[in-house]
Amino acid sequence: MGCSLLASLIVACFFLYVVLASGSPGNLPILAFDEGYNHLFGDDNLVVLRDGKSVHLALDERTGSGFVSQDLYLHGFFSASIKLPADYTAGVVVAFYMSNGDMFEKNHDEIDFEFLGNIRGKEWRIQTNVYGNGSTSVGREERYNLWFDPSEEFHQYSILWTDSQIIFYVDNVPIREFKRTQSMGGDFPSKPMTLYATIWDGSDWATNGGKYRVNYKYAPYIAQFSEFVLHGCSVDPTEHLAKCDIAESSEAIPTGVTPTQRIKMEGFRQKHMTYSYCYDRVRYKAPPPECVINPKEAERLGVFDPVTFGKGRRHHGKRHHRSHNSHAEATSI
């Protein structure tokens, strides 16, 4: 897709993400599952409930499961309400993310929410990550503990993606603001992507570097999804033409994080962030160019294990087509 086409798509979507910049999905339509998503893999491990608006994804000895959006999108606001599996969930990975890995195998983009399973008595960990233009050798992960138990009730997880920034939200509280910088070059996600949700076996790395693995005596592990928001610039995959839902409001809501939101975000990051790629001296001799180093933050994060998986290796991604019995389905993103 050429630069001129991307420029035209960005212009077409401008009003959409201006309105969405507040990060609140309250005035955005909630879709039924069949209106926005299709079954991806997992056979009957994916169950659409009778209301048509809720989905259960299960992981058992046979396979995980997942679904995918019907449309490609270039920018927008994307959200789902998620309740994670309870009890012993070591090695279990639940992901809600955007990717174009099936279209651009060597230069794909990706925006990730990943939930990393836990052992009893430990807090669930949530991870965010950003890849652009196939830059998988530069993982831009951050990890956090949550201020609640995500397996007890539903919580909203949202992504705002524009041409200049990506903001991750938990219950409408921004937890990460990732801005595009000139120094990043092409590493900022800039090509149309689809939405995915998956549950899969990440025993090799997800919990303490693979020390604790999935124990299938607790299966099936069930992740529950509802309140789907897909509000973005949809792109025709064959003609590469954008079809944008231009918001009716003409109010010029500022893009980015508001002052009130910034206070909440900084408070969250001070209390709950346990890892940032910017401070990982094992993986990077020098921080990636977009990083702004805060000495106090570096000191605080130094008490945590700097790398809980990978040690410089590309982490294994979602592998959302893999089951235990079929390697033909496997797709590495």
C-alpha positions in Angstrom: 0.0 0.0 0.0 1.7 3.2 -1.1 2.3 6.4 0.9 -0.2 8.4 -1.1 -3.0 5.9 -0.3 -2.1 5.9 3.4 -2.1 9.7 3.4 -5.6 9.8 1.9 -6.9 7.2 4.5 -5.4 9.2 7.3 -7.2 12.3 6.1 -10.5 10.4 5.7 -10.2 9.1 9.3 -9.2 12.4 11.0 -12.5 13.3 12.5 -13.0 9.8 13.7 -10.1 9.6 16.0 -10.4 13.3 17.1 -13.8 12.4 18.6 -12.4 9.1 20.0 -9.4 10.8 21.7 -11.2 11.0 25.1 -11.0 7.2 25.2 -14.5 6.8 26.4 -16.6 4.2 24.5 -19.8 5.2 26.2 -21.3 6.8 23.1 -20.1 4.2 20.7 -22.2 1.3 19.4 -21.9 -2.1 21.1 -21.9 -4.8 18.4 -23.3 -8.3 18.5 -20.5 -10.9 17.9 -21.8 -11.8 14.4 -21.9 -8.2 13.4 -18.2 -7.7 13.7 -16.4 -11.0 14.2 -15.9 -14.5 12.8 -14.8 -17.7 14.3 -11.0 -18.1 13.8 -10.1 -21.5 15.2 -10.8 -23.9 18.0 -14.0 -25.7 16.8 -16.5 -25.9 19.6 -14.1 -24.3 22.1 -15.6 -21.0 20.9 -19.2 -20.6 22.1 -21.4 -17.6 21.3 -24.0 -17.2 24.0 -27.7 -16.9 23.4 -27.7 -13.1 23.7 -25.4 -13.0 20.6 -23.3 -10.4 22.3 -21.1 -12.6 24.5 -18.5 -15.2 23.6 -16.6 -17.8 25.6 -13.1 -18.9 24.4 -11.8 -22.2 25.9 -8.4 -23.8 26.2 -8.2 -27.6 26.8 -5.9 -30.5 26.0 -6.9 -30.4 22.3 -6.7 -26.8 21.4 -7.1 -23.2 22.2 -9.6 -20.9 20.4 -10.0 -17.5 18.9 -12.0 -15.1 16.8 -11.2 -12.4 14.3 -12.8 -9.2 13.1 -14.6 -9.3 9.7 -13.0 -6.1 8.6 -9.5 -4.6 8.3 -9.1 -1.2 10.0 -6.7 1.7 9.7 -7.0 3.6 13.0 -9.9 3.9 15.4 -11.1 2.8 18.8 -11.4 -0.9 19.6 -12.6 -2.4 22.8 -13.9 -5.5 24.6 -15.1 -6.4 28.1 -13.1 -9.4 29.3 -13.3 -11.8 32.2 -10.3 -14.1 32.6 -10.1 -17.7 33.7 -9.8 -18.2 37.5 -7.8 -20.4 39.8 -4.5 -21.9 38.7 -3.8 -20.4 35.2 0.0 -20.7 34.8 1.0 -20.8 31.2 -2.4 -19.7 29.9 -2.3 -16.7 27.6 -5.3 -14.6 26.7 -4.8 -12.0 24.0 -6.8 -9.1 22.6 -4.8 -7.5 19.8 -4.5 -6.1 16.3 -2.3 -7.6 13.6 -1.8 -7.8 9.8 0.6 -10.8 10.0 -1.5 -12.8 7.6 -1.1 -10.1 4.9 2.4 -8.9 5.6 4.4 -11.8 6.8 7.8 -10.0 6.7 6.8 -6.5 7.7 3.7 -6.9 9.8 2.3 -4.5 12.4 0.9 -5.4 15.8 -0.8 -3.8 18.9 -1.2 -6.1 21.8 -3.0 -6.7 25.1 -1.8 -9.9 26.5 -2.8 -11.5 29.8 -0.2 -13.8 31.3 -1.5 -16.6 33.5 -0.6 -16.9 37.2 -0.2 -19.3 40.0 -2.4 -19.2 43.1 -1.7 -16.3 45.4 -0.1 -14.2 42.7 -1.5 -11.3 40.8 -2.5 -11.6 37.2 0.0 -9.7 34.9 -1.1 -7.8 31.9 1.3 -6.9 29.0 1.1 -4.4 26.2 3.3 -4.5 23.1 3.7 -2.6 19.8 5.4 -3.8 16.6 5.7 -1.9 13.4 6.9 -2.9 10.0 8.2 -6.3 11.1 10.3 -4.9 13.9 10.0 -8.1 16.0 13.6 -7.9 17.1 12.7 -4.8 19.1 10.0 -5.8 21.5 8.3 -2.8 23.0 6.7 -4.6 25.9 5.5 -3.2 29.2 4.1 -5.3 32.0 1.8 -4.4 34.9 0.0 -5.8 37.8 -3.7 -4.9 38.1 -5.5 -3.2 40.9 -8.3 -5.8 40.7 -8.7 -9.5 40.1 -9.6 -9.8 36.4 -11.1 -13.2 36.9 -13.8 -12.1 39.3 -15.8 -9.8 36.9 -15.7 -8.1 33.5 -13.4 -5.2 32.8 -13.0 -3.1 29.7 -9.8 -3.1 27.7 -9.4 -0.6 24.9 -7.0 0.5 22.2 -7.0 3.9 20.5 -4.8 3.9 17.4 -4.1 7.0 15.3 -1.4 8.0 12.9 0.6 9.6 15.7 -0.1 7.6 18.9 -1.4 4.5 20.5 -3.2 4.6 23.9 -4.1 1.5 25.9 -6.9 1.8 28.4 -8.2 -0.4 31.3 -11.7 0.6 32.4 -11.2 3.9 30.5 -8.1 4.7 32.5 -5.1 5.2 30.1 -2.2 2.9 31.2 0.2 3.5 28.3 0.7 6.3 25.7 2.9 5.3 22.8 3.8 8.2 20.6 5.2 8.1 17.1 8.6 9.7 16.8 10.8 10.5 13.9 13.6 8.3 15.4 11.4 5.2 15.2 11.3 5.4 11.4 8.9 2.7 10.1 8.6 0.9 13.4 5.2 2.6 14.2 2.2 0.5 13.1 0.9 2.1 9.9 -0.8 -0.5 7.8 -4.4 -1.8 8.1 -4.9 -4.5 10.7 -7.6 -6.8 11.9 -8.7 -7.5 15.5 -8.1 -10.8 17.2 -8.9 -12.5 20.5 -7.3 -15.8 21.4 -6.6 -18.2 24.3 -3.6 -20.5 23.9 -0.9 -22.5 25.7 2.1 -20.3 26.4 3.8 -22.7 28.7 7.3 -22.1 27.2 7.5 -18.5 28.4 4.3 -17.0 29.9 4.8 -17.6 33.6 8.2 -17.1 35.1 10.0 -17.8 31.9 8.3 -21.2 31.5 8.9 -22.4 35.1 5.2 -22.9 35.6 3.3 -24.6 32.8 -0.3 -25.2 31.9 -1.8 -27.9 34.1 -4.7 -29.4 32.1 -6.3 -31.0 35.2 -7.8 -27.5 35.7 -9.1 -27.3 32.1 -11.1 -26.1 30.4 -9.8 -22.6 30.9 -12.5 -20.1 29.8 -12.0 -16.5 28.9 -15.3 -14.5 28.5 -15.7 -11.6 26.1 -18.6 -9.1 25.6 -19.3 -5.4 24.8 -17.5 -5.3 21.5 -16.6 -1.9 20.0 -15.1 -1.8 16.5 -15.2 1.9 15.6 -12.6 2.6 13.0 -11.8 3.2 9.4 -12.5 -0.1 7.7 -10.5 -0.9 4.6 -11.5 -3.0 1.6 -8.8 -5.8 1.5 -8.9 -6.0 -2.3 -9.4 -2.4 -3.4 -7.6 -0.8 -0.4 -10.4 1.8 0.0 -11.4 3.2 3.4 -14.9 3.1 4.6 -15.0 5.3 7.7 -17.7 5.9 10.3 -17.3 9.6 10.6 -18.6 10.7 14.0 -21.6 13.1 14.0 -20.1 15.3 16.7 -18.1 18.3 15.3 -16.5 19.2 18.7 -12.8 19.4 18.4 -11.9 17.0 21.2 -8.1 17.2 21.7 -6.2 14.1 20.7 -4.2 12.4 23.3 -4.5 12.0 27.1 -6.4 14.7 28.9 -4.8 16.3 32.1 -7.1 14.4 34.3 -6.4 11.2 32.5 -2.7 11.8 32.7 -2.8 12.1 36.5 -4.5 8.7 36.6 -2.1 7.2 34.1 1.0 8.3 36.0 -0.5 7.0 39.2 -1.2 3.7 37.6 2.3 3.4 36.2 4.0 4.3 39.4 2.1 1.8 41.4 1.6 -1.1 39.0 4.2 -1.1 36.1 6.8 -3.8 36.7 8.7 -3.9 33.4 9.4 -1.5 30.5 11.6 -2.4 27.6 13.2 1.0 27.8 15.1 -0.1 30.9 16.1 -3.6 29.9 19.9 -3.6 29.8 19.9 -7.4 29.1 18.1 -7.0 25.8 19.4 -3.6 24.7 22.9 -2.2 25.1 21.3 1.2 24.6 17.6 2.1 24.9 15.6 2.2 21.7 15.6 5.7 20.2 12.0 6.6 21.2 12.7 6.0 24.9 12.8 8.8 27.4 14.7 7.6 30.5 13.5 8.6 33.9 16.2 7.8 36.5 13.6 7.4 39.3 11.5 5.0 37.2 14.6 3.1 36.3 15.5 2.7 40.0 12.0 1.6 40.9 11.8 -1.0 38.1 15.2 -2.3 39.0 13.8 -4.3 41.9 11.8 -6.5 39.4 13.2 -9.3 37.3 14.3 -7.4 34.1 13.2 -10.2 31.7 10.6 -12.8 32.6 10.8 -14.4 29.1 12.8 -14.5 26.0 16.2 -13.0 27.1 16.6 -11.2 23.8 14.7 -13.8 21.7 11.6 -12.8 19.9 8.7 -13.9 22.0 6.4 -16.3 20.4 3.5 -14.1 19.7 -0.1 -15.3 19.7 0.3 -18.4 17.5 -3.4 -18.1 17.1 -4.0 -20.9 14.6 -2.1 -23.6 16.6 -3.7 -26.6 18.3 -1.9 -29.5 20.0 -2.7 -31.8 17.1 -2.3 -29.7 14.0 0.9 -28.0 12.9 -0.7 -27.2 9.6 -2.8 -24.6 11.2 0.1 -22.8 12.9 0.7 -19.2 12.0 3.4 -17.2 13.8 2.7 -13.5 13.9 
